Structures are given as C-alpha cells and as structure tokens.
Amino acid sequence: MSGEERVVEARLPDGGLVSIVAMATDGHDPAQDIAARGVPSLDDVRSAITGMATLARDAVQAVRPDSASVEFGVDVKVESGKLGGLIVSGSANATLKVTLTWNSAPTPPSA
C-alpha cells in the first residue's frame, strides 16, 4: 500500500473540511486510518509550509533583491492516520523555484 494515493477528508484550521489526495507512506491505507482515528488536521502541513516560507524569506533578506518569488510544492502524506506536509524526503523529488531581481543600476567603477 505504500505510495498509493487516496482521496481523504482533512480538517482546516478554521474547522472546515477539505478533500485532498493523500499518499500512504507507511503501508497503511489512509482511508482506513482516518475511519479509525477521525478526520485529521492540516496543522502539520501548515507547519511545513510556514517553515519553508521562513527559510526562503531569511535567504532572500540576506541578499536583498528588489523583488523575489519562491515556488515550491507540498505533497500530503498520511502516516498512522496523521497528515503531514512532505516537501523533501529520501524517496521524493522536490523542486524549489527561486527568482531574484535587482533593478538598481550598477555602480560605476572608481577611477
């Protein structure tokens, strides 16, 4: 069952429900785990996104571009009935697209 995708319901921080495609990563059927344990929360997914965004922000602040954009994907995994955000793992590929732009004119060399 490892690596199989299933549609499951998850609870948003505001209490609402959303259907998502989740991948079983530990050999358990995510739908059976959720039926046994109840609807999981997306708090771990939010933590993964927040952590990655903070990392990107800190890196951008270090080089101070005029503008920046960062794109990354988050796969949702189910382990023992709990959802988590999977950005990078030993068995997954992740792409991080970073665009940095400097608009200021270069400083002319000193004579």
ChimeraX attribute file (.defattr): number of C-alpha atoms within 10 A of each C-alpha:
attribute: neighborCount
match mode: 1-to-1
recipient: residues
	/A:1	12
	/A:2	11
	/A:3	16
	/A:4	14
	/A:5	18
	/A:6	15
	/A:7	12
	/A:8	19
	/A:9	18
	/A:10	23
	/A:11	16
	/A:12	14
	/A:13	11
	/A:14	6
	/A:15	9
	/A:16	8
	/A:17	15
	/A:18	11
	/A:19	10
	/A:20	13
	/A:21	16
	/A:22	24
	/A:23	25
	/A:24	23
	/A:25	19
	/A:26	14
	/A:27	14
	/A:28	18
	/A:29	22
	/A:30	28
	/A:31	19
	/A:32	13
	/A:33	18
	/A:34	19
	/A:35	12
	/A:36	10
	/A:37	12
	/A:38	15
	/A:39	18
	/A:40	21
	/A:41	18
	/A:42	19
	/A:43	16
	/A:44	16
	/A:45	19
	/A:46	15
	/A:47	13
	/A:48	16
	/A:49	18
	/A:50	12
	/A:51	12
	/A:52	14
	/A:53	15
	/A:54	12
	/A:55	11
	/A:56	17
	/A:57	14
	/A:58	11
	/A:59	11
	/A:60	19
	/A:61	10
	/A:62	8
	/A:63	10
	/A:64	13
	/A:65	14
	/A:66	11
	/A:67	11
	/A:68	15
	/A:69	12
	/A:70	14
	/A:71	11
	/A:72	13
	/A:73	15
	/A:74	15
	/A:75	15
	/A:76	20
	/A:77	23
	/A:78	28
	/A:79	17
	/A:80	17
	/A:81	21
	/A:82	18
	/A:83	23
	/A:84	22
	/A:85	19
	/A:86	20
	/A:87	20
	/A:88	13
	/A:89	8
	/A:90	5
	/A:91	8
	/A:92	9
	/A:93	10
	/A:94	14
	/A:95	11
	/A:96	10
	/A:97	10
	/A:98	12
	/A:99	11
	/A:100	13
	/A:101	11
	/A:102	12
	/A:103	8
	/A:104	8
	/A:105	6
	/A:106	7
	/A:107	6
	/A:108	6
	/A:109	5
	/A:110	4
	/A:111	3
